[in-house]
Amino acid sequence: MSSFKNLEMAYAVSIHPHITVKKSLFQTKVIYTPTESPVRPITQEYTPTEGSRLLSLLDMPKDKLLAELKQKGAPASGSNGHYHLEACLSDDHQFCALQMFRYADFSYIAIGEPRFYEGDEAKTIAQIL
């Protein structure tokens, strides 16, 4: 399991207006304030094929995304991949933040800015994770 403070997008999530970060000596708690739900970090790796599919899913409208997931399922993550996903998902699936990275020049390089989803959009995106 990944740690919130080790995420590349940790700062972007921590300054989101609906997120509260509580730090103590040994742990960092991230809370989605509208529902007081804990937010958990997730990291996953994807092959070039599955990573490209995930990127296209994230750009689809909600109805097309749901149809695609129902037909083909979520992209399969692997142990070591060309694409890297960092995500933060609240336990009640009302908040989701994610950012994709592509491996190039011996490191992962961000593909765009972090994306934030709340409410029904977050529940839809949670189905991918």
N, CA, C and O atoms as a printed pandas DataFrame, in Angstrom:
     atom_number atom_name residue_name chain_id  residue_number  x_coord  y_coord  z_coord
0              1         N          MET        A               1    0.842   -1.176    0.000
1              2        CA          MET        A               1    0.000    0.000    0.000
2              3         C          MET        A               1    0.887    1.240    0.000
3              4         O          MET        A               1    1.893    1.300    0.708
4              5         N          SER        A               2    0.507    2.207   -0.789
5              6        CA          SER        A               2    1.310    3.413   -0.892
6              7         C          SER        A               2    0.973    4.402    0.218
7              8         O          SER        A               2   -0.066    4.307    0.871
8              9         N          SER        A               3    1.866    5.336    0.408
9             10        CA          SER        A               3    1.690    6.357    1.422
10            11         C          SER        A               3    1.318    7.678    0.745
11            12         O          SER        A               3    1.849    8.007   -0.316
12            13         N          PHE        A               4    0.425    8.416    1.350
13            14        CA          PHE        A               4   -0.021    9.679    0.768
14            15         C          PHE        A               4    1.143   10.645    0.569
15            16         O          PHE        A               4    1.232   11.302   -0.469
16            17         N          LYS        A               5    2.021   10.735    1.537
17            18        CA          LYS        A               5    3.107   11.713    1.447
18            19         C          LYS        A               5    4.115   11.368    0.351
19            20         O          LYS        A               5    4.905   12.227   -0.041
20            21         N          ASN        A               6    4.108   10.126   -0.156
21            22        CA          ASN        A               6    5.017    9.728   -1.225
22            23         C          ASN        A               6    4.431    9.922   -2.619
23            24         O          ASN        A               6    5.117    9.671   -3.610
24            25         N          LEU        A               7    3.184   10.361   -2.718
25            26        CA          LEU        A               7    2.569   10.583   -4.017
26            27         C          LEU        A               7    3.090   11.874   -4.642
27            28         O          LEU        A               7    3.297   12.866   -3.943
28            29         N          GLU        A               8    3.300   11.861   -5.945
29            30        CA          GLU        A               8    3.702   13.073   -6.663
30            31         C          GLU        A               8    2.614   14.139   -6.574
31            32         O          GLU        A               8    2.911   15.333   -6.530
32            33         N          MET        A               9    1.370   13.712   -6.548
33            34        CA          MET        A               9    0.251   14.657   -6.541
34            35         C          MET        A               9   -0.238   15.000   -5.135
35            36         O          MET        A               9   -1.301   15.603   -4.990
36            37         N          ALA        A              10    0.504   14.634   -4.111
37            38        CA          ALA        A              10    0.080   14.875   -2.725
38            39         C          ALA        A              10   -0.201   16.345   -2.451
39            40         O          ALA        A              10   -1.191   16.671   -1.796
40            41         N          TYR        A              11    0.648   17.233   -2.939
41            42        CA          TYR        A              11    0.440   18.650   -2.691
42            43         C          TYR        A              11   -0.854   19.132   -3.349
43            44         O          TYR        A              11   -1.622   19.870   -2.732
44            45         N          ALA        A              12   -1.099   18.724   -4.586
45            46        CA          ALA        A              12   -2.312   19.146   -5.292
46            47         C          ALA        A              12   -3.563   18.672   -4.566
47            48         O          ALA        A              12   -4.550   19.404   -4.494
48            49         N          VAL        A              13   -3.536   17.465   -4.031
49            50        CA          VAL        A              13   -4.683   16.948   -3.278
50            51         C          VAL        A              13   -4.836   17.708   -1.964
51            52         O          VAL        A              13   -5.950   18.046   -1.563
52            53         N          SER        A              14   -3.726   17.973   -1.300
53            54        CA          SER        A              14   -3.790   18.621    0.014
54            55         C          SER        A              14   -4.328   20.047   -0.043
55            56         O          SER        A              14   -4.858   20.533    0.957
56            57         N          ILE        A              15   -4.210   20.729   -1.175
57            58        CA          ILE        A              15   -4.733   22.096   -1.266
58            59         C          ILE        A              15   -6.142   22.146   -1.849
59            60         O          ILE        A              15   -6.708   23.227   -2.013
60            61         N          HIS        A              16   -6.711   20.977   -2.165
61            62        CA          HIS        A              16   -8.096   20.944   -2.654
62            63         C          HIS        A              16   -9.008   21.481   -1.553
63            64         O          HIS        A              16   -8.810   21.149   -0.385
64            65         N          PRO        A              17  -10.012   22.309   -1.898
65            66        CA          PRO        A              17  -10.836   22.940   -0.852
66            67         C          PRO        A              17  -11.650   21.972    0.010
67            68         O          PRO        A              17  -12.045   22.332    1.119
68            69         N          HIS        A              18  -11.912   20.752   -0.473
69            70        CA          HIS        A              18  -12.710   19.799    0.299
70            71         C          HIS        A              18  -11.873   18.724    0.976
71            72         O          HIS        A              18  -12.402   17.694    1.392
72            73         N          ILE        A              19  -10.574   18.959    1.087
73            74        CA          ILE        A              19   -9.667   17.981    1.696
74            75         C          ILE        A              19   -8.997   18.593    2.914
75            76         O          ILE        A              19   -8.553   19.741    2.889
76            77         N          THR        A              20   -8.933   17.807    3.978
77            78        CA          THR        A              20   -8.196   18.183    5.176
78            79         C          THR        A              20   -7.120   17.130    5.415
79            80         O          THR        A              20   -7.393   15.930    5.383
80            81         N          VAL        A              21   -5.900   17.589    5.655
81            82        CA          VAL        A              21   -4.793   16.681    5.932
82            83         C          VAL        A              21   -4.375   16.872    7.378
83            84         O          VAL        A              21   -4.043   17.981    7.798
84            85         N          LYS        A              22   -4.393   15.780    8.140
85            86        CA          LYS        A              22   -4.003   15.803    9.549
86            87         C          LYS        A              22   -2.735   14.972    9.700
87            88         O          LYS        A              22   -2.733   13.765    9.453
88            89         N          LYS        A              23   -1.668   15.629   10.104
89            90        CA          LYS        A              23   -0.383   14.942   10.252
90            91         C          LYS        A              23   -0.106   14.700   11.724
91            92         O          LYS        A              23   -0.343   15.560   12.572
92            93         N          SER        A              24    0.401   13.508   12.007
93            94        CA          SER        A              24    0.883   13.189   13.347
94            95         C          SER        A              24    2.290   12.624   13.192
95            96         O          SER        A              24    2.832   12.599   12.087
96            97         N          LEU        A              25    2.864   12.186   14.260
97            98        CA          LEU        A              25    4.245   11.737   14.233
98            99         C          LEU        A              25    4.474   10.580   13.256
99           100         O          LEU        A              25    5.467   10.573   12.528
100          101         N          PHE        A              26    3.566    9.610   13.236
101          102        CA          PHE        A              26    3.788    8.421   12.428
102          103         C          PHE        A              26    2.843    8.251   11.245
103          104         O          PHE        A              26    3.033    7.333   10.446
104          105         N          GLN        A              27    1.842    9.097   11.107
105          106        CA          GLN        A              27    0.912    8.906   10.001
106          107         C          GLN        A              27    0.315   10.221    9.531
107          108         O          GLN        A              27    0.337   11.232   10.233
108          109         N          THR        A              28   -0.214   10.170    8.334
109          110        CA          THR        A              28   -0.912   11.302    7.740
110          111         C          THR        A              28   -2.316   10.838    7.405
111          112         O          THR        A              28   -2.484    9.861    6.675
112          113         N          LYS        A              29   -3.328   11.520    7.925
113          114        CA          LYS        A              29   -4.723   11.201    7.626
114          115         C          LYS        A              29   -5.268   12.242    6.671
115          116         O          LYS        A              29   -5.127   13.445    6.893
116          117         N          VAL        A              30   -5.890   11.770    5.608
117          118        CA          VAL        A              30   -6.499   12.649    4.622
118          119         C          VAL        A              30   -8.007   12.423    4.698
119          120         O          VAL        A              30   -8.474   11.285    4.634
120          121         N          ILE        A              31   -8.765   13.510    4.836
121          122        CA          ILE        A              31  -10.214   13.434    5.025
122          123         C          ILE        A              31  -10.925   14.256    3.959
123          124         O          ILE        A              31  -10.546   15.397    3.691
124          125         N          TYR        A              32  -11.963   13.670    3.347
125          126        CA          TYR        A              32  -12.844   14.399    2.443
126          127         C          TYR        A              32  -13.896   15.061    3.327
127          128         O          TYR        A              32  -14.786   14.382    3.839
128          129         N          THR        A              33  -13.806   16.371    3.511
129          130        CA          THR        A              33  -14.578   17.073    4.538
130          131         C          THR        A              33  -16.102   17.070    4.356
131          132         O          THR        A              33  -16.800   17.023    5.369
132          133         N          PRO        A              34  -16.671   17.116    3.143
133          134        CA          PRO        A              34  -18.138   17.110    3.070
134          135         C          PRO        A              34  -18.793   15.871    3.679
135          136         O          PRO        A              34  -19.905   15.953    4.203
136          137         N          THR        A              35  -18.107   14.717    3.613
137          138        CA          THR        A              35  -18.679   13.493    4.175
138          139         C          THR        A              35  -17.855   12.942    5.339
139          140         O          THR        A              35  -18.216   11.922    5.924
140          141         N          GLU        A              36  -16.750   13.611    5.676
141          142        CA          GLU        A              36  -15.838   13.164    6.736
142          143         C          GLU        A              36  -15.299   11.756    6.481
143          144         O          GLU        A              36  -15.012   11.015    7.421
144          145         N          SER        A              37  -15.167   11.398    5.221
145          146        CA          SER        A              37  -14.688   10.072    4.847
146          147         C          SER        A              37  -13.168   10.072    4.660
147          148         O          SER        A              37  -12.622   10.996    4.058
148          149         N          PRO        A              38  -12.483    9.048    5.168
149          150        CA          PRO        A              38  -11.038    8.956    4.943
150          151         C          PRO        A              38  -10.732    8.759    3.454
151          152         O          PRO        A              38  -11.497    8.128    2.725
152          153         N          VAL        A              39   -9.615    9.304    3.029
153          154        CA          VAL        A              39   -9.161    9.175    1.648
154          155         C          VAL        A              39   -7.919    8.304    1.641
155          156         O          VAL        A              39   -6.977    8.545    2.396
156          157         N          ARG        A              40   -7.920    7.301    0.794
157          158        CA          ARG        A              40   -6.817    6.336    0.735
158          159         C          ARG        A              40   -6.043    6.493   -0.582
159          160         O          ARG        A              40   -6.652    6.667   -1.638
160          161         N          PRO        A              41   -4.713    6.433   -0.525
161          162        CA          PRO        A              41   -3.912    6.492   -1.752
162          163         C          PRO        A              41   -3.875    5.131   -2.449
163          164         O          PRO        A              41   -3.895    4.084   -1.801
164          165         N          ILE        A              42   -3.821    5.170   -3.769
165          166        CA          ILE        A              42   -3.750    3.959   -4.590
166          167         C          ILE        A              42   -2.707    4.214   -5.675
167          168         O          ILE        A              42   -2.703    5.280   -6.291
168          169         N          THR        A              43   -1.833    3.257   -5.911
169          170        CA          THR        A              43   -0.925    3.327   -7.050
170          171         C          THR        A              43   -1.043    2.027   -7.836
171          172         O          THR        A              43   -1.117    0.940   -7.263
172          173         N          GLN        A              44   -1.058    2.165   -9.160
173          174        CA          GLN        A              44   -1.164    0.993  -10.022
174          175         C          GLN        A              44   -0.288    1.194  -11.251
175          176         O          GLN        A              44   -0.040    2.323  -11.674
176          177         N          GLU        A              45    0.175    0.085  -11.816
177          178        CA          GLU        A              45    0.990    0.091  -13.033
178          179         C          GLU        A              45    0.191   -0.568  -14.155
179          180         O          GLU        A              45   -0.607   -1.473  -13.914
180          181         N          TYR        A              46    0.416   -0.100  -15.383
181          182        CA          TYR        A              46   -0.304   -0.630  -16.537
182          183         C          TYR        A              46    0.646   -0.847  -17.710
183          184         O          TYR        A              46    1.611   -0.103  -17.884
184          185         N          THR        A              47    0.367   -1.869  -18.511
185          186        CA          THR        A              47    1.110   -2.111  -19.744
186          187         C          THR        A              47    0.797   -0.979  -20.732
187          188         O          THR        A              47   -0.150   -0.224  -20.511
188          189         N          PRO        A              48    1.567   -0.849  -21.808
189          190        CA          PRO        A              48    1.259    0.198  -22.786
190          191         C          PRO        A              48   -0.170    0.113  -23.345
191          192         O          PRO        A              48   -0.818    1.143  -23.531
192          193         N          THR        A              49   -0.656   -1.078  -23.607
193          194        CA          THR        A              49   -2.007   -1.243  -24.155
194          195         C          THR        A              49   -3.067   -0.847  -23.139
195          196         O          THR        A              49   -3.975   -0.076  -23.451
196          197         N          GLU        A              50   -2.953   -1.372  -21.926
197          198        CA          GLU        A              50   -3.943   -1.071  -20.884
198          199         C          GLU        A              50   -3.860    0.390  -20.429
199          200         O          GLU        A              50   -4.882    1.000  -20.116
200          201         N          GLY        A              51   -2.661    0.947  -20.392
201          202        CA          GLY        A              51   -2.492    2.350  -20.015
202          203         C          GLY        A              51   -3.125    3.288  -21.031
203          204         O          GLY        A              51   -3.763    4.272  -20.658
204          205         N          SER        A              52   -2.950    2.988  -22.305
205          206        CA          SER        A              52   -3.583    3.798  -23.355
206          207         C          SER        A              52   -5.098    3.694  -23.265
207          208         O          SER        A              52   -5.811    4.680  -23.453
208          209         N          ARG        A              53   -5.578    2.504  -22.978
209          210        CA          ARG        A              53   -7.027    2.312  -22.821
210          211         C          ARG        A              53   -7.550    3.118  -21.631
211          212         O          ARG        A              53   -8.605    3.745  -21.722
212          213         N          LEU        A              54   -6.818    3.102  -20.524
213          214        CA          LEU        A              54   -7.221    3.867  -19.342
214          215         C          LEU        A              54   -7.273    5.364  -19.647
215          216         O          LEU        A              54   -8.210    6.048  -19.237
216          217         N          LEU        A              55   -6.278    5.871  -20.360
217          218        CA          LEU        A              55   -6.280    7.287  -20.728
218          219         C          LEU        A              55   -7.501    7.641  -21.572
219          220         O          LEU        A              55   -8.114    8.689  -21.372
220          221         N          SER        A              56   -7.850    6.773  -22.509
221          222        CA          SER        A              56   -9.029    7.056  -23.342
222          223         C          SER        A              56  -10.318    6.954  -22.526
223          224         O          SER        A              56  -11.257    7.713  -22.765
224          225         N          LEU        A              57  -10.378    6.029  -21.568
225          226        CA          LEU        A              57  -11.562    5.928  -20.698
226          227         C          LEU        A              57  -11.763    7.206  -19.883
227          228         O          LEU        A              57  -12.890    7.671  -19.716
228          229         N          LEU        A              58  -10.670    7.767  -19.382
229          230        CA          LEU        A              58  -10.768    8.963  -18.554
230          231         C          LEU        A              58  -11.255   10.182  -19.342
231          232         O          LEU        A              58  -11.789   11.128  -18.764
232          233         N          ASP        A              59  -11.068   10.152  -20.659
233          234        CA          ASP        A              59  -11.511   11.267  -21.494
234          235         C          ASP        A              59  -12.923   11.086  -22.037
235          236         O          ASP        A              59  -13.448   11.987  -22.693
236          237         N          MET        A              60  -13.547    9.940  -21.778
237          238        CA          MET        A              60  -14.902    9.665  -22.273
238          239         C          MET        A              60  -15.967   10.336  -21.414
239          240         O          MET        A              60  -15.757   10.554  -20.220
240          241         N          PRO        A              61  -17.116   10.667  -22.019
241          242        CA          PRO        A              61  -18.257   11.113  -21.207
242          243         C          PRO        A              61  -18.754    9.960  -20.331
243          244         O          PRO        A              61  -18.506    8.792  -20.630
244          245         N          LYS        A              62  -19.451   10.296  -19.256
245          246        CA          LYS        A              62  -19.864    9.315  -18.248
246          247         C          LYS        A              62  -20.650    8.144  -18.845
247          248         O          LYS        A              62  -20.369    6.992  -18.515
248          249         N          ASP        A              63  -21.622    8.414  -19.711
249          250        CA          ASP        A              63  -22.445    7.327  -20.264
250          251         C          ASP        A              63  -21.628    6.377  -21.133
251          252         O          ASP        A              63  -21.828    5.164  -21.072
252          253         N          LYS        A              64  -20.706    6.911  -21.944
253          254        CA          LYS        A              64  -19.855    6.049  -22.764
254          255         C          LYS        A              64  -18.889    5.250  -21.895
255          256         O          LYS        A              64  -18.611    4.082  -22.165
256          257         N          LEU        A              65  -18.383    5.896  -20.851
257          258        CA          LEU        A              65  -17.462    5.229  -19.926
258          259         C          LEU        A              65  -18.137    4.036  -19.269
259          260         O          LEU        A              65  -17.563    2.948  -19.222
260          261         N          LEU        A              66  -19.335    4.226  -18.768
261          262        CA          LEU        A              66  -20.064    3.130  -18.116
262          263         C          LEU        A              66  -20.340    1.992  -19.096
263          264         O          LEU        A              66  -20.219    0.821  -18.736
264          265         N          ALA        A              67  -20.712    2.331  -20.336
265          266        CA          ALA        A              67  -20.971    1.302  -21.346
266          267         C          ALA        A              67  -19.699    0.523  -21.661
267          268         O          ALA        A              67  -19.735   -0.700  -21.791
268          269         N          GLU        A              68  -18.595    1.217  -21.783
269          270        CA          GLU        A              68  -17.309    0.564  -22.071
270          271         C          GLU        A              68  -16.886   -0.356  -20.929
271          272         O          GLU        A              68  -16.410   -1.466  -21.167
272          273         N          LEU        A              69  -17.059    0.102  -19.691
273          274        CA          LEU        A              69  -16.712   -0.731  -18.532
274          275         C          LEU        A              69  -17.594   -1.968  -18.456
275          276         O          LEU        A              69  -17.127   -3.050  -18.103
276          277         N          LYS        A              70  -18.874   -1.804  -18.789
277          278        CA          LYS        A              70  -19.789   -2.939  -18.750
278          279         C          LYS        A              70  -19.431   -3.955  -19.825
279          280         O          LYS        A              70  -19.522   -5.163  -19.609
280          281         N          GLN        A              71  -19.026   -3.456  -20.976
281          282        CA          GLN        A              71  -18.713   -4.341  -22.096
282          283         C          GLN        A              71  -17.351   -5.021  -21.945
283          284         O          GLN        A              71  -17.240   -6.231  -22.143
284          285         N          LYS        A              72  -16.308   -4.249  -21.595
285          286        CA          LYS        A              72  -14.950   -4.792  -21.591
286          287         C          LYS        A              72  -14.307   -4.886  -20.219
287          288         O          LYS        A              72  -13.250   -5.501  -20.082
288          289         N          GLY        A              73  -14.918   -4.289  -19.195
289          290        CA          GLY        A              73  -14.337   -4.298  -17.859
290          291         C          GLY        A              73  -13.272   -3.223  -17.701
291          292         O          GLY        A              73  -12.942   -2.510  -18.649
292          293         N          ALA        A              74  -12.751   -3.122  -16.513
293          294        CA          ALA        A              74  -11.726   -2.120  -16.210
294          295         C          ALA        A              74  -10.378   -2.572  -16.765
295          296         O          ALA        A              74  -10.142   -3.773  -16.897
296          297         N          PRO        A              75   -9.494   -1.636  -17.093
297          298        CA          PRO        A              75   -8.154   -2.012  -17.545
298          299         C          PRO        A              75   -7.420   -2.809  -16.459
299          300         O          PRO        A              75   -7.528   -2.512  -15.269
300          301         N          ALA        A              76   -6.694   -3.800  -16.886
301          302        CA          ALA        A              76   -5.979   -4.671  -15.943
302          303         C          ALA        A              76   -4.648   -4.050  -15.559
303          304         O          ALA        A              76   -3.845   -3.690  -16.420
304          305         N          SER        A              77   -4.423   -3.927  -14.250
305          306        CA          SER        A              77   -3.138   -3.410  -13.774
306          307         C          SER        A              77   -2.155   -4.562  -13.654
307          308         O          SER        A              77   -2.548   -5.723  -13.540
308          309         N          GLY        A              78   -0.876   -4.227  -13.681
309          310        CA          GLY        A              78    0.166   -5.236  -13.576
310          311         C          GLY        A              78    1.168   -4.854  -12.505
311          312         O          GLY        A              78    0.977   -3.876  -11.781
312          313         N          SER        A              79    2.230   -5.623  -12.408
313          314        CA          SER        A              79    3.216   -5.360  -11.361
314          315         C          SER        A              79    4.266   -4.340  -11.792
315          316         O          SER        A              79    4.844   -3.655  -10.948
316          317         N          ASN        A              80    4.514   -4.233  -13.076
317          318        CA          ASN        A              80    5.516   -3.307  -13.569
318          319         C          ASN        A              80    5.080   -2.852  -14.947
319          320         O          ASN        A              80    4.921   -3.677  -15.848
320          321         N          GLY        A              81    4.885   -1.563  -15.127
321          322        CA          GLY        A              81    4.329   -1.141  -16.393
322          323         C          GLY        A              81    4.895    0.148  -16.936
323          324         O          GLY        A              81    5.674    0.847  -16.287
324          325         N          HIS        A              82    4.475    0.434  -18.142
325          326        CA          HIS        A              82    4.870    1.627  -18.870
326          327         C          HIS        A              82    4.104    2.849  -18.361
327          328         O          HIS        A              82    4.588    3.977  -18.443
328          329         N          TYR        A              83    2.904    2.607  -17.835
329          330        CA          TYR        A              83    2.079    3.674  -17.265
330          331         C          TYR        A              83    1.940    3.472  -15.764
331          332         O          TYR        A              83    1.881    2.343  -15.277
332          333         N          HIS        A              84    1.890    4.573  -15.046
333          334        CA          HIS        A              84    1.765    4.563  -13.585
334          335         C          HIS        A              84    0.586    5.474  -13.226
335          336         O          HIS        A              84    0.499    6.604  -13.706
336          337         N          LEU        A              85   -0.303    4.981  -12.392
337          338        CA          LEU        A              85   -1.459    5.764  -11.945
338          339         C          LEU        A              85   -1.344    6.014  -10.452
339          340         O          LEU        A              85   -1.124    5.089   -9.669
340          341         N          GLU        A              86   -1.494    7.275  -10.068
341          342        CA          GLU        A              86   -1.624    7.641   -8.662
342          343         C          GLU        A              86   -3.051    8.106   -8.468
343          344         O          GLU        A              86   -3.556    8.916   -9.245
344          345         N          ALA        A              87   -3.705    7.597   -7.435
345          346        CA          ALA        A              87   -5.087    7.984   -7.163
346          347         C          ALA        A              87   -5.306    8.121   -5.667
347          348         O          ALA        A              87   -4.618    7.497   -4.860
348          349         N          CYS        A              88   -6.269    8.942   -5.318
349          350        CA          CYS        A              88   -6.743    9.073   -3.937
350          351         C          CYS        A              88   -8.249    8.911   -4.000
351          352         O          CYS        A              88   -8.929    9.652   -4.709
352          353         N          LEU        A              89   -8.771    7.947   -3.262
353          354        CA          LEU        A              89  -10.195    7.635   -3.301
354          355         C          LEU        A              89  -10.744    7.607   -1.889
355          356         O          LEU        A              89  -10.187    6.954   -1.007
356          357         N          SER        A              90  -11.853    8.327   -1.680
357          358        CA          SER        A              90  -12.472    8.315   -0.350
358          359         C          SER        A              90  -13.190    6.986   -0.141
359          360         O          SER        A              90  -13.621    6.351   -1.103
360          361         N          ASP        A              91  -13.316    6.570    1.101
361          362        CA          ASP        A              91  -13.946    5.287    1.416
362          363         C          ASP        A              91  -15.399    5.221    0.942
363          364         O          ASP        A              91  -15.892    4.141    0.616
364          365         N          ASP        A              92  -16.088    6.366    0.901
365          366        CA          ASP        A              92  -17.483    6.371    0.451
366          367         C          ASP        A              92  -17.615    6.635   -1.052
367          368         O          ASP        A              92  -18.727    6.769   -1.563
368          369         N          HIS        A              93  -16.493    6.709   -1.754
369          370        CA          HIS        A              93  -16.429    6.930   -3.205
370          371         C          HIS        A              93  -17.070    8.247   -3.644
371          372         O          HIS        A              93  -17.575    8.348   -4.762
372          373         N          GLN        A              94  -17.050    9.241   -2.784
373          374        CA          GLN        A              94  -17.580   10.558   -3.134
374          375         C          GLN        A              94  -16.483   11.514   -3.602
375          376         O          GLN        A              94  -16.787   12.605   -4.086
376          377         N          PHE        A              95  -15.222   11.125   -3.466
377          378        CA          PHE        A              95  -14.098   11.948   -3.914
378          379         C          PHE        A              95  -13.048   11.047   -4.542
379          380         O          PHE        A              95  -12.729    9.980   -4.018
380          381         N          CYS        A              96  -12.519   11.494   -5.670
381          382        CA          CYS        A              96  -11.440   10.773   -6.328
382          383         C          CYS        A              96  -10.522   11.791   -7.004
383          384         O          CYS        A              96  -10.988   12.713   -7.674
384          385         N          ALA        A              97   -9.232   11.614   -6.822
385          386        CA          ALA        A              97   -8.226   12.418   -7.512
386          387         C          ALA        A              97   -7.269   11.437   -8.172
387          388         O          ALA        A              97   -6.915   10.420   -7.577
388          389         N          LEU        A              98   -6.850   11.731   -9.391
389          390        CA          LEU        A              98   -5.901   10.839  -10.036
390          391         C          LEU        A              98   -5.004   11.584  -10.988
391          392         O          LEU        A              98   -5.342   12.659  -11.485
392          393         N          GLN        A              99   -3.845   10.989  -11.233
393          394        CA          GLN        A              99   -2.885   11.521  -12.183
394          395         C          GLN        A              99   -2.156   10.343  -12.817
395          396         O          GLN        A              99   -1.768    9.391  -12.140
396          397         N          MET        A             100   -1.980   10.432  -14.128
397          398        CA          MET        A             100   -1.279    9.391  -14.876
398          399         C          MET        A             100    0.149    9.841  -15.177
399          400         O          MET        A             100    0.428   11.027  -15.352
400          401         N          PHE        A             101    1.044    8.847  -15.231
401          402        CA          PHE        A             101    2.444    9.077  -15.560
402          403         C          PHE        A             101    2.857    8.060  -16.615
403          404         O          PHE        A             101    2.351    6.938  -16.632
404          405         N          ARG        A             102    3.774    8.449  -17.495
405          406        CA          ARG        A             102    4.312    7.561  -18.523
406          407         C          ARG        A             102    5.816    7.433  -18.293
407          408         O          ARG        A             102    6.491    8.416  -17.988
408          409         N          TYR        A             103    6.335    6.216  -18.442
409          410        CA          TYR        A             103    7.759    5.980  -18.253
410          411         C          TYR        A             103    8.513    6.462  -19.483
411          412         O          TYR        A             103    8.253    6.012  -20.599
412          413         N          ALA        A             104    9.445    7.375  -19.271
413          414        CA          ALA        A             104   10.299    7.891  -20.352
414          415         C          ALA        A             104   11.575    8.422  -19.731
415          416         O          ALA        A             104   11.551    8.987  -18.638
416          417         N          ASP        A             105   12.681    8.245  -20.417
417          418        CA          ASP        A             105   13.977    8.745  -19.952
418          419         C          ASP        A             105   14.302    8.275  -18.533
419          420         O          ASP        A             105   14.803    9.047  -17.716
420          421         N          PHE        A             106   14.016    7.020  -18.250
421          422        CA          PHE        A             106   14.346    6.371  -16.988
422          423         C          PHE        A             106   13.595    6.920  -15.774
423          424         O          PHE        A             106   14.058    6.763  -14.644
424          425         N          SER        A             107   12.460    7.552  -15.988
425          426        CA          SER        A             107   11.619    8.001  -14.874
426          427         C          SER        A             107   10.180    8.161  -15.369
427          428         O          SER        A             107    9.915    8.162  -16.571
428          429         N          TYR        A             108    9.269    8.294  -14.418
429          430        CA          TYR        A             108    7.866    8.517  -14.771
430          431         C          TYR        A             108    7.626   10.013  -14.917
431          432         O          TYR        A             108    7.975   10.799  -14.036
432          433         N          ILE        A             109    7.025   10.396  -16.039
433          434        CA          ILE        A             109    6.738   11.794  -16.342
434          435         C          ILE        A             109    5.224   11.970  -16.370
435          436         O          ILE        A             109    4.509   11.182  -16.988
436          437         N          ALA        A             110    4.743   13.011  -15.694
437          438        CA          ALA        A             110    3.300   13.259  -15.590
438          439         C          ALA        A             110    2.679   13.510  -16.963
439          440         O          ALA        A             110    3.249   14.188  -17.818
440          441         N          ILE        A             111    1.487   12.935  -17.138
441          442        CA          ILE        A             111    0.684   13.186  -18.327
442          443         C          ILE        A             111   -0.434   14.113  -17.878
443          444         O          ILE        A             111   -1.477   13.648  -17.418
444          445         N          GLY        A             112   -0.234   15.384  -18.002
445          446        CA          GLY        A             112   -1.252   16.349  -17.586
446          447         C          GLY        A             112   -1.250   16.591  -16.080
447          448         O          GLY        A             112   -0.410   16.080  -15.340
448          449         N          GLU        A             113   -2.209   17.380  -15.669
449          450        CA          GLU        A             113   -2.379   17.767  -14.270
450          451         C          GLU        A             113   -3.258   16.743  -13.540
451          452         O          GLU        A             113   -3.947   15.955  -14.188
452          453         N          PRO        A             114   -3.243   16.747  -12.203
453          454        CA          PRO        A             114   -4.159   15.873  -11.460
454          455         C          PRO        A             114   -5.618   16.216  -11.787
455          456         O          PRO        A             114   -5.973   17.378  -11.985
456          457         N          ARG        A             115   -6.447   15.175  -11.835
457          458        CA          ARG        A             115   -7.875   15.337  -12.104
458          459         C          ARG        A             115   -8.633   15.056  -10.812
459          460         O          ARG        A             115   -8.288   14.145  -10.061
460          461         N          PHE        A             116   -9.675   15.857  -10.565
461          462        CA          PHE        A             116  -10.480   15.708   -9.363
462          463         C          PHE        A             116  -11.923   15.416   -9.749
463          464         O          PHE        A             116  -12.477   16.039  -10.654
464          465         N          TYR        A             117  -12.523   14.457   -9.048
465          466        CA          TYR        A             117  -13.912   14.073   -9.281
466          467         C          TYR        A             117  -14.626   14.018   -7.937
467          468         O          TYR        A             117  -14.056   13.588   -6.934
468          469         N          GLU        A             118  -15.885   14.461   -7.931
469          470        CA          GLU        A             118  -16.694   14.401   -6.714
470          471         C          GLU        A             118  -18.080   13.877   -7.059
471          472         O          GLU        A             118  -18.526   13.979   -8.201
472          473         N          GLY        A             119  -18.758   13.314   -6.058
473          474        CA          GLY        A             119  -20.131   12.838   -6.227
474          475         C          GLY        A             119  -20.234   11.667   -7.186
475          476         O          GLY        A             119  -19.446   10.725   -7.105
476          477         N          ASP        A             120  -21.213   11.720   -8.106
477          478        CA          ASP        A             120  -21.462   10.626   -9.042
478          479         C          ASP        A             120  -20.285   10.373   -9.977
479          480         O          ASP        A             120  -20.010    9.230  -10.343
480          481         N          GLU        A             121  -19.590   11.443  -10.362
481          482        CA          GLU        A             121  -18.410   11.262  -11.211
482          483         C          GLU        A             121  -17.352   10.422  -10.495
483          484         O          GLU        A             121  -16.725    9.556  -11.105
484          485         N          ALA        A             122  -17.161   10.678   -9.218
485          486        CA          ALA        A             122  -16.165    9.916   -8.444
486          487         C          ALA        A             122  -16.575    8.440   -8.347
487          488         O          ALA        A             122  -15.725    7.555   -8.444
488          489         N          LYS        A             123  -17.862    8.175   -8.158
489          490        CA          LYS        A             123  -18.322    6.777   -8.112
490          491         C          LYS        A             123  -18.062    6.076   -9.423
491          492         O          LYS        A             123  -17.691    4.902   -9.434
492          493         N          THR        A             124  -18.250    6.779  -10.538
493          494        CA          THR        A             124  -17.987    6.199  -11.859
494          495         C          THR        A             124  -16.507    5.903  -12.025
495          496         O          THR        A             124  -16.143    4.813  -12.467
496          497         N          ILE        A             125  -15.655    6.846  -11.682
497          498        CA          ILE        A             125  -14.208    6.665  -11.821
498          499         C          ILE        A             125  -13.716    5.562  -10.886
499          500         O          ILE        A             125  -12.775    4.845  -11.226
500          501         N          ALA        A             126  -14.329    5.417   -9.728
501          502        CA          ALA        A             126  -13.935    4.378   -8.759
502          503         C          ALA        A             126  -14.088    2.984   -9.353
503          504         O          ALA        A             126  -13.387    2.061   -8.936
504          505         N          GLN        A             127  -14.986    2.813  -10.313
505          506        CA          GLN        A             127  -15.176    1.506  -10.942
506          507         C          GLN        A             127  -13.943    1.097  -11.743
507          508         O          GLN        A             127  -13.692   -0.093  -11.930
508          509         N          ILE        A             128  -13.176    2.073  -12.215
509          510        CA          ILE        A             128  -11.948    1.777  -12.960
510          511         C          ILE        A             128  -10.873    1.265  -12.016
511          512         O          ILE        A             128  -10.078    0.398  -12.380
512          513         N          LEU        A             129  -10.852    1.802  -10.808
513          514        CA          LEU        A             129   -9.821    1.419   -9.849
514          515         C          LEU        A             129  -10.175    0.111   -9.213
515          516         O          LEU        A             129   -9.428   -0.387   -8.371
